[in-house]
Structures are given as C-alpha cells and as structure tokens.
Amino acid sequence: MAGLRNFDFRRHLPSTTFVALTLLIFAGLAAIAIYLGVYNIAADAPHYRPTYWLIENLRDESIAVRAKSIIGQRI
C-alpha cells in the first residue's frame, strides 16, 4: 500500500488533450463510415452476432423500462 501513495497517476494517465483528440478522430471515422454506408443495415441483410445482441438488448431494455409505467393500469 505504501507504494501506491507514492505512485504518480497523472504521469501514467493520458492527457485531456490526447483523450479529446482520440474521441474526435473516432467520431470522424464513424461519421465517414456512416456517410459512405460501410455497414449494411438493411432489414433483409443478415447482421453480425454482436449487432443482433445489441439490437435485442436495446429492444428488451426499452420495453422493460416502459412497461414499468403501465403495470397496474387498466386498459
């Protein structure tokens, strides 16, 4: 534990500028990929497994959150 007290975390963490530039580069690459239509999101094209997982989880969590507000209400 004594070693952690003397450890300079700032020296080993990336700077705010580096993080901001990295995020900006990734956002730019994502924008280019979206603009060029790199990923086929068509309903008749099969997706990769991670894409299915993401879509299913988004759908299930969205339904679960909204269903909490209607439990106990009469139609």
MOPAC internal coordinates of N, CA, C and O (Angstrom, degrees):
PM7 1SCF
backbone

  N    0.0000 0     0.00 0     0.00 0    0    0    0
  C    1.4416 1     0.00 0     0.00 0    1    0    0
  C    1.5275 1   111.85 1     0.00 0    2    1    0
  O    1.2310 1   120.68 1   149.30 1    3    2    1
  N    1.3109 1   116.30 1   -30.70 1    3    2    1
  C    1.4616 1   119.30 1  -178.40 1    5    3    2
  C    1.5235 1   110.30 1   -64.79 1    6    5    3
  O    1.2310 1   120.57 1   149.08 1    7    6    5
  N    1.3297 1   116.51 1   -30.92 1    7    6    5
  C    1.4577 1   120.20 1   179.88 1    9    7    6
  C    1.5157 1   112.30 1   -67.20 1   10    9    7
  O    1.2310 1   120.04 1   147.53 1   11   10    9
  N    1.3238 1   117.53 1   -32.47 1   11   10    9
  C    1.4549 1   120.46 1   179.60 1   13   11   10
  C    1.5234 1   112.03 1   -70.51 1   14   13   11
  O    1.2310 1   120.13 1   149.17 1   15   14   13
  N    1.3048 1   117.35 1   -30.83 1   15   14   13
  C    1.4640 1   119.75 1   178.94 1   17   15   14
  C    1.5228 1   111.55 1   -65.19 1   18   17   15
  O    1.2310 1   120.42 1   148.56 1   19   18   17
  N    1.3123 1   116.80 1   -31.44 1   19   18   17
  C    1.4604 1   121.43 1  -178.73 1   21   19   18
  C    1.5244 1   112.34 1   -93.87 1   22   21   19
  O    1.2310 1   119.75 1   178.73 1   23   22   21
  N    1.3244 1   118.08 1    -1.27 1   23   22   21
  C    1.4613 1   122.61 1  -177.16 1   25   23   22
  C    1.5265 1   109.87 1   -78.83 1   26   25   23
  O    1.2310 1   120.08 1   -52.71 1   27   26   25
  N    1.3109 1   117.45 1   127.29 1   27   26   25
  C    1.4624 1   122.04 1  -179.71 1   29   27   26
  C    1.5264 1   109.19 1   -93.00 1   30   29   27
  O    1.2310 1   120.82 1   -83.47 1   31   30   29
  N    1.3454 1   116.04 1    96.53 1   31   30   29
  C    1.4606 1   121.02 1  -177.86 1   33   31   30
  C    1.5330 1   111.51 1   -64.47 1   34   33   31
  O    1.2310 1   119.91 1   144.52 1   35   34   33
  N    1.3141 1   117.78 1   -35.48 1   35   34   33
  C    1.4673 1   120.84 1  -178.74 1   37   35   34
  C    1.5236 1   111.96 1   -60.81 1   38   37   35
  O    1.2310 1   120.59 1   150.05 1   39   38   37
  N    1.2957 1   116.47 1   -29.95 1   39   38   37
  C    1.4649 1   120.41 1  -179.53 1   41   39   38
  C    1.5241 1   111.14 1   -71.30 1   42   41   39
  O    1.2310 1   119.83 1   153.47 1   43   42   41
  N    1.3329 1   117.92 1   -26.53 1   43   42   41
  C    1.4580 1   121.93 1  -174.69 1   45   43   42
  C    1.5286 1   113.40 1  -104.15 1   46   45   43
  O    1.2310 1   119.88 1   170.06 1   47   46   45
  N    1.3138 1   117.84 1    -9.94 1   47   46   45
  C    1.4517 1   120.69 1   178.04 1   49   47   46
  C    1.5240 1   109.29 1   -93.59 1   50   49   47
  O    1.2310 1   120.50 1   -31.35 1   51   50   49
  N    1.3418 1   116.65 1   148.65 1   51   50   49
  C    1.4664 1   118.08 1   178.27 1   53   51   50
  C    1.5276 1   111.07 1   -69.88 1   54   53   51
  O    1.2310 1   121.20 1   -26.75 1   55   54   53
  N    1.3107 1   115.31 1   153.25 1   55   54   53
  C    1.4600 1   120.12 1  -179.61 1   57   55   54
  C    1.5254 1   110.39 1   -72.75 1   58   57   55
  O    1.2310 1   121.04 1   -17.86 1   59   58   57
  N    1.3217 1   115.62 1   162.14 1   59   58   57
  C    1.4588 1   121.45 1   178.15 1   61   59   58
  C    1.5239 1   110.44 1   -61.76 1   62   61   59
  O    1.2310 1   120.48 1   141.99 1   63   62   61
  N    1.3079 1   116.69 1   -38.01 1   63   62   61
  C    1.4679 1   121.38 1   178.73 1   65   63   62
  C    1.5222 1   110.32 1   -62.74 1   66   65   63
  O    1.2310 1   120.14 1   135.67 1   67   66   65
  N    1.3217 1   117.34 1   -44.33 1   67   66   65
  C    1.4575 1   121.48 1   179.56 1   69   67   66
  C    1.5251 1   110.79 1   -62.02 1   70   69   67
  O    1.2310 1   120.29 1   134.98 1   71   70   69
  N    1.3194 1   117.06 1   -45.02 1   71   70   69
  C    1.4619 1   121.23 1   179.81 1   73   71   70
  C    1.5262 1   110.17 1   -63.08 1   74   73   71
  O    1.2310 1   120.17 1   135.30 1   75   74   73
  N    1.3263 1   117.28 1   -44.70 1   75   74   73
  C    1.4637 1   121.37 1  -179.86 1   77   75   74
  C    1.5261 1   111.12 1   -62.49 1   78   77   75
  O    1.2310 1   120.31 1   135.25 1   79   78   77
  N    1.3215 1   117.01 1   -44.75 1   79   78   77
  C    1.4672 1   120.42 1   178.84 1   81   79   78
  C    1.5221 1   111.82 1   -64.75 1   82   81   79
  O    1.2310 1   120.29 1   140.16 1   83   82   81
  N    1.3246 1   117.04 1   -39.84 1   83   82   81
  C    1.4613 1   120.95 1   178.71 1   85   83   82
  C    1.5255 1   110.53 1   -63.38 1   86   85   83
  O    1.2310 1   120.27 1   135.03 1   87   86   85
  N    1.3295 1   117.10 1   -44.97 1   87   86   85
  C    1.4644 1   120.57 1   177.78 1   89   87   86
  C    1.5242 1   111.28 1   -63.56 1   90   89   87
  O    1.2310 1   120.21 1   140.68 1   91   90   89
  N    1.3187 1   117.20 1   -39.32 1   91   90   89
  C    1.4526 1   121.41 1   178.34 1   93   91   90
  C    1.5265 1   111.32 1   -64.06 1   94   93   91
  O    1.2310 1   120.45 1   138.66 1   95   94   93
  N    1.3172 1   116.74 1   -41.34 1   95   94   93
  C    1.4724 1   120.91 1   178.06 1   97   95   94
  C    1.5203 1   110.34 1   -64.61 1   98   97   95
  O    1.2310 1   119.85 1   133.87 1   99   98   97
  N    1.3325 1   117.89 1   -46.13 1   99   98   97
  C    1.4654 1   120.40 1   179.02 1  101   99   98
  C    1.5220 1   111.62 1   -63.30 1  102  101   99
  O    1.2310 1   119.98 1   140.54 1  103  102  101
  N    1.3225 1   117.64 1   -39.46 1  103  102  101
  C    1.4614 1   121.26 1   177.58 1  105  103  102
  C    1.5241 1   110.42 1   -64.37 1  106  105  103
  O    1.2310 1   120.54 1   139.85 1  107  106  105
  N    1.3116 1   116.57 1   -40.15 1  107  106  105
  C    1.4616 1   120.81 1   177.78 1  109  107  106
  C    1.5191 1   111.91 1   -64.68 1  110  109  107
  O    1.2310 1   120.72 1   136.82 1  111  110  109
  N    1.3318 1   116.23 1   -43.18 1  111  110  109
  C    1.4683 1   119.84 1   177.54 1  113  111  110
  C    1.5308 1   111.37 1   -64.56 1  114  113  111
  O    1.2310 1   120.49 1   140.53 1  115  114  113
  N    1.3208 1   116.66 1   -39.47 1  115  114  113
  C    1.4664 1   120.33 1   177.74 1  117  115  114
  C    1.5233 1   110.32 1   -64.57 1  118  117  115
  O    1.2310 1   120.16 1   138.43 1  119  118  117
  N    1.3296 1   117.30 1   -41.57 1  119  118  117
  C    1.4600 1   121.09 1   178.90 1  121  119  118
  C    1.5273 1   111.05 1   -62.92 1  122  121  119
  O    1.2310 1   120.83 1   138.64 1  123  122  121
  N    1.3108 1   116.02 1   -41.36 1  123  122  121
  C    1.4692 1   120.03 1   178.27 1  125  123  122
  C    1.5321 1   110.22 1   -64.51 1  126  125  123
  O    1.2310 1   120.26 1   136.45 1  127  126  125
  N    1.3325 1   117.11 1   -43.55 1  127  126  125
  C    1.4633 1   120.83 1   179.71 1  129  127  126
  C    1.5270 1   111.01 1   -62.81 1  130  129  127
  O    1.2310 1   120.49 1   139.48 1  131  130  129
  N    1.3324 1   116.68 1   -40.52 1  131  130  129
  C    1.4637 1   120.33 1   178.29 1  133  131  130
  C    1.5246 1   110.16 1   -66.52 1  134  133  131
  O    1.2310 1   120.30 1   134.84 1  135  134  133
  N    1.3133 1   117.02 1   -45.16 1  135  134  133
  C    1.4614 1   121.54 1  -178.40 1  137  135  134
  C    1.5359 1   110.98 1   -62.31 1  138  137  135
  O    1.2310 1   120.38 1   140.16 1  139  138  137
  N    1.3308 1   116.88 1   -39.84 1  139  138  137
  C    1.4598 1   120.85 1  -178.58 1  141  139  138
  C    1.5256 1   112.75 1   -80.49 1  142  141  139
  O    1.2310 1   120.14 1   169.90 1  143  142  141
  N    1.3242 1   117.34 1   -10.10 1  143  142  141
  C    1.4650 1   120.32 1   179.81 1  145  143  142
  C    1.5167 1   112.39 1    69.52 1  146  145  143
  O    1.2310 1   120.58 1  -140.02 1  147  146  145
  N    1.3151 1   116.50 1    39.98 1  147  146  145
  C    1.4570 1   121.61 1  -176.64 1  149  147  146
  C    1.5224 1   111.78 1   -61.45 1  150  149  147
  O    1.2310 1   120.19 1   139.77 1  151  150  149
  N    1.3323 1   117.25 1   -40.23 1  151  150  149
  C    1.4641 1   121.11 1  -177.80 1  153  151  150
  C    1.5157 1   109.72 1  -100.51 1  154  153  151
  O    1.2310 1   120.23 1   -52.83 1  155  154  153
  N    1.3233 1   117.17 1   127.17 1  155  154  153
  C    1.4541 1   122.51 1   179.63 1  157  155  154
  C    1.5248 1   109.41 1   -82.08 1  158  157  155
  O    1.2310 1   120.14 1   -70.97 1  159  158  157
  N    1.3113 1   117.33 1   109.03 1  159  158  157
  C    1.4555 1   122.23 1  -176.67 1  161  159  158
  C    1.5315 1   110.82 1  -100.05 1  162  161  159
  O    1.2310 1   119.85 1  -169.62 1  163  162  161
  N    1.2917 1   117.90 1    10.38 1  163  162  161
  C    1.4687 1   122.12 1  -177.99 1  165  163  162
  C    1.5224 1   110.98 1   -58.76 1  166  165  163
  O    1.2310 1   121.32 1   -33.43 1  167  166  165
  N    1.3218 1   115.07 1   146.57 1  167  166  165
  C    1.4615 1   120.70 1  -177.71 1  169  167  166
  C    1.5323 1   112.08 1   -67.93 1  170  169  167
  O    1.2310 1   119.94 1   154.79 1  171  170  169
  N    1.3190 1   117.71 1   -25.21 1  171  170  169
  C    1.4649 1   119.81 1  -178.47 1  173  171  170
  C    1.5279 1   113.17 1   -92.81 1  174  173  171
  O    1.2310 1   119.90 1   179.31 1  175  174  173
  N    1.3249 1   117.79 1    -0.69 1  175  174  173
  C    1.4633 1   121.41 1   177.91 1  177  175  174
  C    1.5289 1   109.22 1   -99.98 1  178  177  175
  O    1.2310 1   120.04 1   -46.84 1  179  178  177
  N    1.3269 1   117.53 1   133.16 1  179  178  177
  C    1.4692 1   119.06 1   179.17 1  181  179  178
  C    1.5247 1   110.98 1   -67.82 1  182  181  179
  O    1.2310 1   120.96 1   -35.97 1  183  182  181
  N    1.3185 1   115.78 1   144.03 1  183  182  181
  C    1.4633 1   122.07 1   179.50 1  185  183  182
  C    1.5221 1   109.64 1   -96.83 1  186  185  183
  O    1.2310 1   121.46 1   -13.25 1  187  186  185
  N    1.3361 1   114.82 1   166.75 1  187  186  185
  C    1.4505 1   120.98 1   172.69 1  189  187  186
  C    1.5275 1   108.57 1   -74.89 1  190  189  187
  O    1.2310 1   120.40 1   -21.86 1  191  190  189
  N    1.3422 1   116.85 1   158.14 1  191  190  189
  C    1.4671 1   120.47 1  -179.57 1  193  191  190
  C    1.5362 1   113.28 1   -55.89 1  194  193  191
  O    1.2310 1   119.11 1   135.77 1  195  194  193
  N    1.3353 1   119.31 1   -44.23 1  195  194  193
  C    1.4711 1   118.24 1   178.62 1  197  195  194
  C    1.5379 1   112.42 1   -61.37 1  198  197  195
  O    1.2310 1   120.60 1   146.94 1  199  198  197
  N    1.3323 1   116.46 1   -33.06 1  199  198  197
  C    1.4597 1   119.64 1   178.86 1  201  199  198
  C    1.5190 1   110.12 1   -67.88 1  202  201  199
  O    1.2310 1   120.05 1   136.44 1  203  202  201
  N    1.3391 1   117.51 1   -43.56 1  203  202  201
  C    1.4614 1   120.58 1   175.80 1  205  203  202
  C    1.5283 1   110.32 1   -59.14 1  206  205  203
  O    1.2310 1   120.76 1   135.38 1  207  206  205
  N    1.3181 1   116.16 1   -44.62 1  207  206  205
  C    1.4598 1   120.50 1  -179.40 1  209  207  206
  C    1.5283 1   110.39 1   -59.65 1  210  209  207
  O    1.2310 1   120.56 1   134.36 1  211  210  209
  N    1.3277 1   116.54 1   -45.64 1  211  210  209
  C    1.4604 1   121.02 1  -179.16 1  213  211  210
  C    1.5271 1   111.15 1   -63.52 1  214  213  211
  O    1.2310 1   120.07 1   132.43 1  215  214  213
  N    1.3116 1   117.47 1   -47.57 1  215  214  213
  C    1.4652 1   121.31 1  -179.26 1  217  215  214
  C    1.5232 1   110.87 1   -62.20 1  218  217  215
  O    1.2310 1   120.25 1   135.55 1  219  218  217
  N    1.3317 1   117.13 1   -44.45 1  219  218  217
  C    1.4674 1   120.43 1  -179.45 1  221  219  218
  C    1.5239 1   111.36 1   -64.62 1  222  221  219
  O    1.2310 1   119.96 1   136.79 1  223  222  221
  N    1.3133 1   117.68 1   -43.21 1  223  222  221
  C    1.4598 1   120.46 1   179.33 1  225  223  222
  C    1.5248 1   111.69 1   -66.12 1  226  225  223
  O    1.2310 1   120.27 1   138.30 1  227  226  225
  N    1.3195 1   117.09 1   -41.70 1  227  226  225
  C    1.4658 1   119.87 1   177.02 1  229  227  226
  C    1.5242 1   110.35 1   -59.84 1  230  229  227
  O    1.2310 1   120.51 1   134.55 1  231  230  229
  N    1.3341 1   116.62 1   -45.45 1  231  230  229
  C    1.4576 1   120.76 1  -179.92 1  233  231  230
  C    1.5209 1   111.38 1   -63.34 1  234  233  231
  O    1.2310 1   120.22 1   129.94 1  235  234  233
  N    1.3322 1   117.18 1   -50.06 1  235  234  233
  C    1.4651 1   121.31 1  -176.70 1  237  235  234
  C    1.5277 1   112.06 1   -62.75 1  238  237  235
  O    1.2310 1   120.06 1   136.83 1  239  238  237
  N    1.3282 1   117.50 1   -43.17 1  239  238  237
  C    1.4618 1   120.49 1  -179.70 1  241  239  238
  C    1.5245 1   111.08 1   -68.75 1  242  241  239
  O    1.2310 1   120.44 1   141.93 1  243  242  241
  N    1.3083 1   116.77 1   -38.07 1  243  242  241
  C    1.4580 1   120.51 1   178.20 1  245  243  242
  C    1.5245 1   110.50 1   -62.95 1  246  245  243
  O    1.2310 1   120.38 1   136.04 1  247  246  245
  N    1.3204 1   116.87 1   -43.96 1  247  246  245
  C    1.4670 1   120.85 1   178.51 1  249  247  246
  C    1.5243 1   110.31 1   -64.77 1  250  249  247
  O    1.2310 1   120.10 1   136.36 1  251  250  249
  N    1.3194 1   117.42 1   -43.64 1  251  250  249
  C    1.4678 1   121.18 1  -178.36 1  253  251  250
  C    1.5237 1   111.53 1   -61.56 1  254  253  251
  O    1.2310 1   120.18 1   137.09 1  255  254  253
  N    1.3181 1   117.27 1   -42.91 1  255  254  253
  C    1.4652 1   120.75 1  -179.18 1  257  255  254
  C    1.5202 1   110.63 1   -65.81 1  258  257  255
  O    1.2310 1   120.15 1   136.71 1  259  258  257
  N    1.3097 1   117.32 1   -43.29 1  259  258  257
  C    1.4551 1   120.36 1  -178.54 1  261  259  258
  C    1.5213 1   112.55 1   -75.28 1  262  261  259
  O    1.2310 1   119.62 1   152.47 1  263  262  261
  N    1.3199 1   118.32 1   -27.53 1  263  262  261
  C    1.4649 1   121.47 1   179.20 1  265  263  262
  C    1.5260 1   111.45 1   -70.05 1  266  265  263
  O    1.2310 1   120.07 1   152.79 1  267  266  265
  N    1.3264 1   117.47 1   -27.21 1  267  266  265
  C    1.4653 1   120.14 1   179.13 1  269  267  266
  C    1.5214 1   111.47 1   -60.80 1  270  269  267
  O    1.2310 1   120.18 1   147.78 1  271  270  269
  N    1.3234 1   117.26 1   -32.22 1  271  270  269
  C    1.4596 1   119.76 1  -177.35 1  273  271  270
  C    1.5255 1   113.02 1   -79.62 1  274  273  271
  O    1.2310 1   119.52 1   166.00 1  275  274  273
  N    1.3382 1   118.52 1   -14.00 1  275  274  273
  C    1.4674 1   119.96 1  -178.12 1  277  275  274
  C    1.5266 1   112.86 1  -107.64 1  278  277  275
  O    1.2310 1   119.93 1   176.75 1  279  278  277
  N    1.3072 1   117.75 1    -3.25 1  279  278  277
  C    1.4645 1   120.23 1   178.48 1  281  279  278
  C    1.5189 1   108.23 1   -66.24 1  282  281  279
  O    1.2310 1   120.89 1   -51.62 1  283  282  281
  N    1.2994 1   115.91 1   128.38 1  283  282  281
  C    1.4569 1   120.47 1   179.04 1  285  283  282
  C    1.5173 1   114.13 1    92.45 1  286  285  283
  O    1.2310 1   119.71 1   171.20 1  287  286  285
  N    1.3248 1   118.16 1    -8.80 1  287  286  285
  C    1.4489 1   120.60 1   177.53 1  289  287  286
  C    1.5215 1   109.04 1   -87.13 1  290  289  287
  O    1.2310 1   120.65 1   -34.16 1  291  290  289
  N    1.3058 1   116.37 1   145.84 1  291  290  289
  C    1.4582 1   120.79 1   178.21 1  293  291  290
  C    1.5173 1   109.42 1   -95.04 1  294  293  291
  O    1.2310 1   121.40 1   -37.26 1  295  294  293
  N    1.2910 1   114.93 1   142.74 1  295  294  293
  C    1.4829 1   120.29 1   179.42 1  297  295  294
  C    1.5080 1   109.09 1   -91.60 1  298  297  295
  O    1.2310 1   120.10 1   180.00 1  299  298  297

